[in-house]
Amino acid sequence: MKAVVMAGGEGTRLRPMTSSMPKPLLPVANRPIMEHVLRLLKRHGLTDTVVTVQFLASLVKNYFGDGEDLGMNLTYANEEIPLGTAGSVKNAEDALRDDSFLVISGDALTDFDLSELIAFHREKGALVTVCLTRVPNPLEFGITIVDDEGRVERFLEKPTWGQVFSDTVNTGIYVMEPEVFDYVAAGTSVDWSSDVFPQLLKEGKPVYGYVAEGYWEDVGTHESYGKAQADVLEGKVEVELDGFEISPGVWVAEGAEVDPEAILRGPLYIGDYAKVEAGVELREHTVLGSNVVVKRGAFLHKAVVHDNVYIGPQTNLRGCVVGKNTDVMRAARIDDGAVIGDECLIGEESIIATGVRVYPFKTIEAGAFVNTSVIWESRGQEHLFGTRGVSGILNVEITPELAVRLAGAYATTLKKGATVTIARDHSRGARALKRAMISALQTSAIDVRDLENVPMPVARQHTARGSAGGIFLRTTPGVSDSLDILFFDERGADLSQAGQRKLDRVYARQEFRRAFPGEIGDLTFPSSVFDSYAGNLLRTIDTSGVREAGLKVVVDTAHGSAGLVLPSILGRLGVEALSVNSGLDEARPTEDAEERRAGLARLGALVASSRAAFGVRFDTVGERVSFVDELGRVIDDDRALLVLLDLVAAERRSGQVALPVTTTRIAEQVAAYHGTQVRWTSTSLDDLAKAAAAEGTIFGGDGRGGYVVPEFSGGLLDGAAAFVRLVGLVARTQLTLSQIDARIPQAHMGRRDIATPWAAKGMVMRSVVEAAGNRRLDTTDGVRVVEADGRWTLVLPDPAEAVTHLWAEGPDDEATQGLLDEWAAVVDGAGR
């Protein structure tokens, strides 16, 4: 049997280590990762191997040659363009047509028993066998679901936490029969998991999954690179180390000189012909490459030092990586997480701060304090985007420097001369950083429309009129010292995950486009923004019957920007309106939950005393609304969703409504009673927006005060649109909100949050699936376990915190609490 080693990846996330070196050649314990892979293949008799190469292909070929030094026969298949995981193997088809073959990545460290994998494949008579393993955090990998016989039932590529219902992931190691090439088009980019395997499953082909025992680490980030080094030194993975173990865990390779007065605290590795002088202290998980010189008084702890590096006296290196041929001069300090590229000079007494990336061929002057990356191509930063944009503490995490770089990166993803709409809430922080971002956009050849302070739905609507995208800055809801920077696409919707990843990559590389003097973008301030928005709103949404009904409403804008646009709406709507808290207050750019509850209580008292039809309270950016009925009673947001659903469905009598899976199933009863259907979505606002914008959708909501009026706002949340639509519905039905509420059955739902370590989330979800047994499972988002009598529990990992959320619904409160207790025990037990 032949093997295929895939060695064409760029390793973008590992830069600057991979700026001048292909990822498979990165050393782990002083041997390239790919060499560890080849030695594993040889141990299992797979000596005839094809290597697929693309990025810096000549370096891989020059290092390994024909494989004679390893006792192997290596040939190479070169890709002119990236062909994907399947396309690259297809490129080597001529060498693989005769027999079964094994595919393995050249940049993942493993000691799996490949012989057992091959035996399993042959025993099952499989067309494809996928090698699987269990990992604590499955987000970065493709999840594979198999039945009791090992047959694959489903593949899920790069899931969100809401889609994680197993911790069994695809390692990218496969055993295949040559017939699989019939499903791979030649000369084009094709992936196994996303293109080929789903087709095989669709046709019922024998695709099996083998869960391997042993070590596997996908070395794709700086953190996993350091972990792989430590795991090799700790003996957690079976690999061959060159050299001698002179004391427990202390490995010294041939020709190395270590002064007896050097302090060695293993496990650690000293490469061949390295020199360690007296007074040096090397602590655990330190790896020195070939020909490294470490001078007297240096201190290294968890430092990975590549070949031919000079480490000067009194230097201090902790948790860092230093590229080959670099000089680190006297008393320099390199802190945790810093990465120094190849052939750099780090001057005397300079300090490289935590997380800094210094790209190849750079010089850091003596005495310099470097706390931002020195760029060749990029600084990689993981998790730039959160659940809603880029968020953090103002002037700590969200700084003017970060805002400028973000705007420059966003501009670089757009064409020169494109237009970006930018707006903000009424906070001082948002105003200051918006100005910084405008400058960065203009100097990147982008024209800017500055709406200044407007409600977020107004900014979205205006963005959709001829802009290539938009930016909105606001105070984080409920957190007055934090700021969110949200990016919109050309429709005014939140940037898609693909768009976020693209922006992430450009930001990480810091390859920002700069305009020539004649290309500097224009800055304009559009006029009549509120009148235009109000006019479109009232022309689009049905307000018939409102003037005849003579309604009185109380409107509370919570000192936010909704108070800027509502006068233009109320004056033309034909209702008698009492407006409160309409003045902007820079000192209160947001409100916490207690402040909001108190504001709603005051609103209720005003509604009752003024005999109004109902009251509405906007959030500070006009995106969400809460309601009180004519009796002054606050309608909870989840209940208000049912009230609006009932009104809309009763009037339309057809179509579908988009709701997240966390909504009570009473919604299905309400919708069905009026001849409409519910389309369930994940809790992601992006998914809700897509479903709400689909043809035939008449309404959408998230159960947290966010409502979608598709005929006006597409799939986007809009508080003013929801308010106007409710006014029209109430006027035409001539029913009060309390009457509508009374005719809807009561729901019995509960929620609970369970603290869950990140490393245990995958195990938790697998335990939930196993505990569900034969009960019906819904994996729209997380895992929803449905009992035979209709009771249900949803288990959903939080995407940003070490928490697992539980929702449950039963026929009464006692049954609901019983469900929560039952599944909380499962989650808590698996998470320990």
Rosetta blueprint (number, residue, H / E / L):
1 M L
2 K E
3 A E
4 V E
5 V E
6 M E
7 A E
8 G L
9 G L
10 E L
11 G L
12 T H
13 R H
14 L H
15 R L
16 P L
17 M L
18 T L
19 S L
20 S L
21 M L
22 P L
23 K H
24 P H
25 L H
26 L L
27 P E
28 V E
29 A L
30 N L
31 R E
32 P E
33 I H
34 M H
35 E H
36 H H
37 V H
38 L H
39 R H
40 L H
41 L H
42 K H
43 R H
44 H L
45 G L
46 L L
47 T L
48 D E
49 T E
50 V E
51 V E
52 T E
53 V E
54 Q L
55 F L
56 L L
57 A H
58 S H
59 L H
60 V H
61 K H
62 N H
63 Y H
64 F H
65 G L
66 D L
67 G L
68 E H
69 D H
70 L H
71 G L
72 M L
73 N E
74 L E
75 T E
76 Y E
77 A E
78 N E
79 E L
80 E L
81 I L
82 P L
83 L L
84 G H
85 T H
86 A H
87 G H
88 S H
89 V H
90 K H
91 N L
92 A L
93 E H
94 D H
95 A H
96 L L
97 R L
98 D L
99 D L
100 S L
101 F E
102 L E
103 V E
104 I E
105 S E
106 G L
107 D L
108 A E
109 L E
110 T E
111 D L
112 F L
113 D L
114 L H
115 S H
116 E H
117 L H
118 I H
119 A H
120 F H
121 H H
122 R H
123 E H
124 K H
125 G L
126 A L
127 L L
128 V E
129 T E
130 V E
131 C E
132 L E
133 T E
134 R E
135 V L
136 P L
137 N L
138 P H
139 L H
140 E H
141 F L
142 G L
143 I E
144 T E
145 I E
146 V E
147 D L
148 D L
149 E L
150 G L
151 R E
152 V E
153 E E
154 R E
155 F E
156 L E
157 E L
158 K L
159 P L
160 T L
161 W H
162 G H
163 Q H
164 V L
165 F L
166 S L
167 D L
168 T E
169 V E
170 N E
171 T E
172 G E
173 I E
174 Y E
175 V E
176 M E
177 E L
178 P H
179 E H
180 V H
181 F H
182 D H
183 Y H
184 V L
185 A L
186 A L
187 G L
188 T L
189 S L
190 V L
191 D L
192 W H
193 S H
194 S H
195 D H
196 V H
197 F H
198 P H
199 Q H
200 L H
201 L H
202 K H
203 E L
204 G L
205 K L
206 P L
207 V E
208 Y E
209 G E
210 Y E
211 V E
212 A L
213 E L
214 G L
215 Y L
216 W E
217 E E
218 D E
219 V L
220 G L
221 T L
222 H H
223 E H
224 S H
225 Y H
226 G H
227 K H
228 A H
229 Q H
230 A H
231 D H
232 V H
233 L H
234 E H
235 G L
236 K L
237 V L
238 E L
239 V L
240 E L
241 L L
242 D L
243 G L
244 F E
245 E E
246 I E
247 S E
248 P L
249 G L
250 V E
251 W E
252 V E
253 A L
254 E L
255 G L
256 A L
257 E E
258 V E
259 D L
260 P L
261 E L
262 A L
263 I E
264 L E
265 R L
266 G L
267 P L
268 L E
269 Y E
270 I E
271 G L
272 D L
273 Y L
274 A L
275 K E
276 V E
277 E L
278 A L
279 G L
280 V L
281 E E
282 L E
283 R L
284 E L
285 H L
286 T E
287 V E
288 L E
289 G L
290 S L
291 N L
292 V L
293 V E
294 V E
295 K L
296 R L
297 G L
298 A L
299 F E
300 L E
301 H E
302 K L
303 A L
304 V E
305 V E
306 H L
307 D L
308 N L
309 V L
310 Y E
311 I E
312 G L
313 P L
314 Q L
315 T L
316 N E
317 L E
318 R E
319 G L
320 C L
321 V E
322 V E
323 G L
324 K L
325 N L
326 T L
327 D E
328 V E
329 M L
330 R L
331 A L
332 A L
333 R E
334 I E
335 D L
336 D L
337 G L
338 A L
339 V E
340 I E
341 G L
342 D L
343 E L
344 C L
345 L E
346 I E
347 G L
348 E L
349 E L
350 S L
351 I E
352 I E
353 A L
354 T L
355 G L
356 V L
357 R E
358 V E
359 Y L
360 P L
361 F L
362 K L
363 T E
364 I E
365 E L
366 A L
367 G L
368 A L
369 F E
370 V E
371 N L
372 T L
373 S L
374 V E
375 I L
376 W L
377 E L
378 S L
379 R L
380 G L
381 Q L
382 E L
383 H L
384 L L
385 F L
386 G E
387 T L
388 R L
389 G E
390 V E
391 S E
392 G E
393 I E
394 L E
395 N L
396 V L
397 E L
398 I E
399 T L
400 P H
401 E H
402 L H
403 A H
404 V H
405 R H
406 L H
407 A H
408 G H
409 A H
410 Y H
411 A H
412 T H
413 T L
414 L L
415 K L
416 K L
417 G L
418 A L
419 T E
420 V E
421 T E
422 I E
423 A E
424 R E
425 D L
426 H L
427 S L
428 R H
429 G H
430 A H
431 R H
432 A H
433 L H
434 K H
435 R H
436 A H
437 M H
438 I H
439 S H
440 A H
441 L H
442 Q H
443 T L
444 S L
445 A L
446 I L
447 D E
448 V E
449 R E
450 D E
451 L E
452 E E
453 N E
454 V L
455 P L
456 M H
457 P H
458 V H
459 A H
460 R H
461 Q H
462 H H
463 T H
464 A L
465 R L
466 G L
467 S L
468 A L
469 G E
470 G E
471 I E
472 F E
473 L E
474 R E
475 T E
476 T L
477 P L
478 G L
479 V L
480 S L
481 D L
482 S E
483 L E
484 D E
485 I E
486 L E
487 F E
488 F E
489 D L
490 E L
491 R L
492 G L
493 A L
494 D E
495 L L
496 S L
497 Q H
498 A H
499 G H
500 Q H
501 R H
502 K H
503 L H
504 D H
505 R H
506 V H
507 Y H
508 A H
509 R H
510 Q L
511 E L
512 F L
513 R L
514 R L
515 A L
516 F L
517 P H
518 G H
519 E H
520 I L
521 G L
522 D L
523 L E
524 T E
525 F L
526 P L
527 S L
528 S L
529 V H
530 F H
531 D H
532 S H
533 Y H
534 A H
535 G H
536 N H
537 L H
538 L H
539 R H
540 T H
541 I L
542 D L
543 T L
544 S L
545 G L
546 V H
547 R H
548 E H
549 A H
550 G L
551 L L
552 K E
553 V E
554 V E
555 V E
556 D E
557 T L
558 A L
559 H L
560 G L
561 S L
562 A H
563 G H
564 L H
565 V H
566 L H
567 P H
568 S H
569 I H
570 L H
571 G H
572 R H
573 L H
574 G L
575 V L
576 E E
577 A E
578 L E
579 S E
580 V E
581 N L
582 S L
583 G L
584 L L
585 D L
586 E L
587 A L
588 R L
589 P L
590 T L
591 E L
592 D L
593 A H
594 E H
595 E H
596 R H
597 R H
598 A H
599 G H
600 L H
601 A H
602 R H
603 L H
604 G H
605 A H
606 L H
607 V H
608 A H
609 S H
610 S H
611 R L
612 A L
613 A L
614 F E
615 G E
616 V E
617 R E
618 F E
619 D L
620 T L
621 V L
622 G L
623 E L
624 R L
625 V E
626 S E
627 F E
628 V E
629 D L
630 E L
631 L L
632 G L
633 R L
634 V E
635 I E
636 D L
637 D H
638 D H
639 R H
640 A H
641 L H
642 L H
643 V H
644 L H
645 L H
646 D H
647 L H
648 V H
649 A H
650 A H
651 E H
652 R H
653 R L
654 S L
655 G L
656 Q E
657 V E
658 A E
659 L E
660 P E
661 V L
662 T L
663 T L
664 T L
665 R L
666 I H
667 A H
668 E H
669 Q H
670 V H
671 A H
672 A H
673 Y H
674 H L
675 G L
676 T L
677 Q E
678 V E
679 R E
680 W E
681 T E
682 S L
683 T L
684 S L
685 L H
686 D H
687 D H
688 L H
689 A H
690 K H
691 A H
692 A H
693 A H
694 A L
695 E L
696 G L
697 T E
698 I E
699 F E
700 G E
701 G E
702 D L
703 G L
704 R L
705 G L
706 G L
707 Y E
708 V E
709 V L
710 P H
711 E H
712 F H
713 S H
714 G L
715 G L
716 L L
717 L E
718 D L
719 G H
720 A H
721 A H
722 A H
723 F H
724 V H
725 R H
726 L H
727 V H
728 G H
729 L H
730 V H
731 A H
732 R H
733 T H
734 Q L
735 L L
736 T L
737 L H
738 S H
739 Q H
740 I H
741 D H
742 A H
743 R L
744 I L
745 P L
746 Q L
747 A L
748 H L
749 M E
750 G E
751 R E
752 R E
753 D E
754 I E
755 A E
756 T L
757 P L
758 W H
759 A H
760 A H
761 K H
762 G H
763 M H
764 V H
765 M H
766 R H
767 S H
768 V H
769 V H
770 E H
771 A H
772 A H
773 G L
774 N L
775 R L
776 R E
777 L E
778 D E
779 T L
780 T L
781 D L
782 G L
783 V E
784 R E
785 V E
786 V E
787 E L
788 A L
789 D L
790 G L
791 R L
792 W E
793 T E
794 L E
795 V E
796 L E
797 P E
798 D L
799 P L
800 A L
801 E L
802 A L
803 V E
804 T E
805 H E
806 L E
807 W E
808 A E
809 E E
810 G L
811 P L
812 D L
813 D H
814 E H
815 A H
816 T H
817 Q H
818 G H
819 L H
820 L H
821 D H
822 E H
823 W H
824 A H
825 A H
826 V H
827 V H
828 D H
829 G H
830 A H
831 G H
832 R L
